[in-house]
Amino acid sequence: MLRNKAELPLELANELTLNAAVFSRLVPIRHRVMHGRPLGTEDPSTTITLLGAFGSRHWKETRQVLDRLGQDPTWEPYFEKLPAPFEKTLHNLPEPDWDETTFIGRKDESQKLLSSLRSRRNPVITVTGEGGIGKTALALDVAYTLVDSDNNPYEAVLWVSLKTEKLTAYGVEELKDAIQGFDHTVVALGQGLDSDFSGSLAELATALDGIECLIIVDNLESAQGQEIVEMYDALPDSVNYLFTSRLGIGQLERRFPLPPLSQQEAKLLLRRFAVARQQKRLASLSETAITNVVEQLRNSPLGIRWYVLASEAGRIPLDTLRNQRELLDFCVKNVYDSLSENSKAVLTVLRALDRSIGFDEFAILTELQIDELRVVTQELTRGSLVVVEAEAAGAIAGRLALTPTARSFLPRPDHTGAFIAAVLLRERRFKASIEEAFSEKKYINPQRVRPRDASDHPAMYLLQMALTFAKSGQIGKAHEHVERAKSFNPEFSEAYRVSGFLRTLEGHNETAVSEYQTALSYASDPETVAATNHALADVLARRLHDAALALPHARKAYDLYRCGDTALMLGKVLVWTAQFGEGQEYIEEALDAAAGRQRLIISTVLIDSWARWADEEYRDRNYKNAFEMARTGFVSGLELVSDVQPDNKLVNTLAECCINSFRGWAKSESTLSPHDLRLFQKMTAFTRRRCTSISPKKRHYLQEALGTALARMDKASETYADLQSAQAALVSV
């Protein structure tokens, strides 16, 4: 007409010229309407908008139709659908069942699936998802797009549906003439090529030889997986496959998981379907109300259609939302019934916990092995009953969660049952261990495990359990828990630190050092590095008696985490390396921060440092200094032994001060002042009173020191008698 517009009325010629571009957009829509293709979401509104440009007297019938639609948007003129002429692709695609609403949403999913089918890189693609999520609709929409496009690599598209039942407002109904069995499936596919086909799989393979073909099998869960594998093996390589299934076939395939509609798409579907079914009350729901409805229906296309149809059948909409058992059973029950017992147990636990949960934590709470849990997870994700959510942006680990439909389908389990009760008990302990880990405690505690982030919580719990077992003497069980923690997180430094701690309890000190060094190679945060250096310094100095090697680790621990524990460790190691003055400064710092029993322990360490300092001075023949150092230590600790039953460690440390005082004075040339005489009287009184608490070795040295002092003491003095009395008390023991 445009080429011959000179022959047209001027008004019409101008109108066609101005709107020539409109026809390229109208023709595909007209093609879809006339030949029974699925309509796009925007097709109706686009058509009305485009045709609005034609308003001259030459478009009288068009104006009448537009006016009629303006008065009644639900009106639809009757016309006979015609087969598309000159179709380039042979197909037997059925008419879609969403004509009332058009195909809503799924734009991204459609493009991705279409691209995969065109590339033919994956010979088998399975669209998976829970029942009613829209797998069939997506497959059919993409199939029609392929058939009608110029960029279609297939010469034939063959469709067969294995669906045997459908959900209606009145319940589940069996489909008449549903395909039963694999042989019928083969025949149905062959009849897409030749209506008279009634042959076998081998004959279908012969018929398809050399034909670039896409076979679409809808509702594959009704078939046996092995039968599909046989089909794949028998048919020629020129055949590609698109399946829809709630389960998938578990092999060969590239899975294409289909999520629910977005909330906006779900609301649009509900309004359009309600209008189509003349449910004006539902179509006019407020934005808040319709959002609540689609949320309760989990944005499921089937759920939305079932809800509208139930309303059309006279059911009360609120009651329909509250009682969705028919819908849930239709979507989930056949998948659930086919699960293994382990998978059902996992679902029960997830329903009881009612939250998403990491794999490691789940393995701890259920006492399942990780490998076993992953096998179960694969089965449940194939059945669209669970999803694996990302732990965090960019994280490798995942969290296990029920799909909304599975959560609604599963009843809340009885918490009094032995299995669930045990799981919930372990969960409470798990949460308590996390709270303990993050409690504010300004000291180094080998019983406290420090997680880096939430991904360490399961391993942390196992390590704390290991420490509990170790405390009760069950070292074997403690090691089992440590090894399991390492398997969860092999780069978690605390697993190696706790392992080192267990090795020290067993006396395997060299192995402990190796474990602590491995822990340091993984440790990063200051507190963890400090705690590990503190533990390493302790085993090197106290267990392996190598204070010089321990010193840099003790300093590192103190520099990174200044507290009473690190100050005390640094002080002790300095004393053990004969750096007494500096060492005592750190010990006194620790003493200032201590209270209760800890204060007594640190005081004993400080007195011991004086005794060691005195001993060092004595060996260097600084006898007067030895006497003064030992005297200072004894005086500072004397008031601590006023209790009826003092600490034996303190008693023996004070005995060491007495030894160095007596022998230091005996070797010196100094005379005793009145203060010194009174001090000797206190030392002898202490010896007589506490002689049974002094170790045999120290009693022997104390007797010798008293003898040396007696040899120099004036026999006529009162102090001489006191020394004799103390010596006699030691001999009597």
Order of alpha helices (4+ residues) and beta strands (2+ residues): alpha-alpha-alpha-alpha-beta-alpha-beta-alpha-beta-beta-beta-alpha-alpha-beta-alpha-beta-beta-alpha-alpha-alpha-alpha-alpha-alpha-alpha-alpha-beta-alpha-alpha-beta-beta-alpha-alpha-alpha-alpha-alpha-alpha-alpha-alpha-alpha-alpha-alpha-alpha-alpha-alpha-alpha-alpha
